[in-house]
């Protein structure tokens, strides 16, 4: 079995869905092939990152809406002031 075929089995190995013979054969390949072993570690890292990202909740802070509204009010006041200033110049 080549490296690509073993890489397709990473999920089965990590999820424990291989039978005893498949698992022994896979582990023997890991012992023999350092590149394959490193690829498995990278795969595990990616799965861990993916899991962490999927568990994160992306919610705004408690004062987010109030702060946005305040900034909009400030910009509106500024623009109104600029309008008055421009009218005074004409």
Beta strands, then each sheet from edge to edge (+ up, - down):
end
